[in-house]
Amino acid sequence: MSRRFDYGTVKTTVEKYARVFPRSLPSIKVPVSKEKIKLRHKFIKTGEGRCYHLKAALTSLFRDERIELSKYTALAVRPYAERLIQLAIEYGDCHKPTMETCDYWIEEKELIHKLFKDLVPRFENCKSSYTLLHRLPDKYEKLDNNNWKFTAPYILELKGNPYPPVPDGKHLHENSLLNVLLREAGKKFYSEGRKATASTDLDVKATISRIRRPIKESAMSSNLCCCQNGKGCCCCCATPRVEEMMKAESGISRCCTDQADSCGCGVQKSISSASKECCKNRQRRQHQQQQQQQASCCKQNN
């Protein structure tokens, strides 16, 4: 590995990598974080500290095939692992730039042999991503100063590793005791709500009918049609609203004098005191109108 690849005379970085990797690689099958992930080293403050973190994580991943990382470290390491495996599958161990790249990112040199002899045959026909990312339950650790430390650990692993699969957190527990009790309680609650709504509607209808009944009865007694001298029926004691209601109910009653029923409406004569008073008032008004007409005629003749 001491002998480096001769890049030749190139002018730009694009020409350099086009010479080194002549075949373009497809995009990796994992999402790349759009946010800038900062991996800070305790002592190295430059970009070399970030590379130190990435090298250590990649070496652990290829050695153990399943590691536990923080969220941002896992999101930063995963694309590098995918691209290294992709380069190894595409160019093989006889391509010097690929070997130099693997020698830089993988610190333990025996893992380079594992990459080409074990992982490349495993993922050669894989059409999806080569790694999996899982989130573990949150951790709360109590420190010495009575404070609590919160961590959200993630698991990054290679597919086909010998470990048991990580349980998926999307299990449906529909038949558990708690969910069954909650489901039955919800059914009971909504059924009682529907019954209460139905009973409320019935109470409202009953109240409306109780209110309308005395109005109808009062309208029956107050809507009086006076028939006199065969001139027909006129609603003299009823309001328009009551008149419409009584006509709709076919219950119009009329008050008549002792004369025969000459209007032909088929309603029996009423002899109540209210109907008699109604007819007397009507007769009085007509008598006054006749006297006024006679007085005006006498004045004109004189």
Residue pairs with C-beta under 8 A, 6 or more apart in sequence:
1 99
1 100
1 103
4 100
5 20
5 96
5 97
5 100
7 16
7 19
7 20
8 19
10 16
10 19
20 97
21 87
21 91
21 97
23 90
23 91
25 83
25 86
25 87
25 90
26 86
28 79
28 82
28 83
28 86
28 129
29 82
29 128
29 129
29 130
30 78
30 79
30 82
30 129
30 131
30 133
32 79
33 72
33 75
33 76
37 72
37 75
37 76
38 50
38 72
39 49
39 50
39 53
39 54
39 72
39 73
39 76
40 49
40 50
41 48
41 49
41 50
41 52
41 53
43 49
44 52
53 73
53 76
54 76
54 77
54 80
54 105
55 104
55 105
55 106
55 107
56 107
57 67
57 69
57 73
57 77
57 156
58 77
58 80
58 81
58 84
58 105
58 106
59 106
59 107
59 108
59 111
60 67
61 67
61 77
61 81
61 131
61 156
61 157
61 158
62 81
62 106
62 111
62 114
62 115
62 119
62 158
63 108
63 111
65 157
65 158
65 161
65 162
65 163
66 155
66 156
66 157
66 158
66 161
66 163
67 155
67 156
67 157
68 136
68 153
68 154
68 155
69 77
69 153
69 154
69 155
69 156
70 151
70 152
70 153
70 154
71 135
71 152
71 154
74 133
74 154
74 155
74 156
75 133
77 156
78 131
78 133
78 156
80 105
81 130
81 131
81 156
81 158
82 129
82 130
82 131
84 101
84 102
84 105
84 106
84 115
85 115
85 119
85 120
85 123
85 130
86 130
87 98
87 101
87 102
88 98
88 102
88 115
88 116
88 119
88 120
89 120
89 123
89 124
91 97
91 98
92 98
92 116
92 120
93 99
93 116
99 112
102 112
102 115
103 109
103 112
106 112
106 115
119 130
119 158
122 159
122 160
123 130
123 159
123 160
126 159
129 159
130 158
130 159
131 156
131 157
131 158
131 159
132 155
132 156
132 157
132 158
132 159
132 166
133 154
133 155
133 156
134 154
134 155
134 157
134 166
135 152
135 153
135 154
135 155
135 169
136 152
136 153
136 154
136 155
138 150
138 151
138 152
139 150
139 151
139 152
139 153
140 148
140 149
140 150
141 148
141 149
141 151
142 148
142 149
143 149
155 166
157 163
157 166
173 179
215 245
216 245
216 249
219 238
219 242
219 245
219 246
220 246
220 251
220 253
221 253
221 274
222 237
222 238
222 242
222 274
223 235
223 237
223 238
223 242
223 243
223 246
223 252
223 253
224 235
224 236
224 237
224 238
224 253
224 254
224 255
224 270
224 274
224 275
224 278
225 233
225 234
225 235
225 236
225 252
225 253
225 254
225 255
225 265
225 267
226 233
226 234
226 236
226 254
226 255
226 256
226 275
226 278
226 279
226 282
227 233
227 254
227 256
227 261
227 262
227 263
227 265
228 256
228 257
228 259
228 279
228 282
228 283
229 259
229 262
230 262
230 263
232 263
233 252
233 254
233 263
233 265
235 243
235 252
236 278
236 282
237 274
237 278
238 246
246 252
252 267
253 267
253 270
254 263
254 265
254 267
254 269
254 270
254 275
255 269
255 270
255 272
255 274
255 275
255 276
255 278
255 279
256 269
256 270
256 275
256 279
257 279
257 283
261 267
261 268
261 269
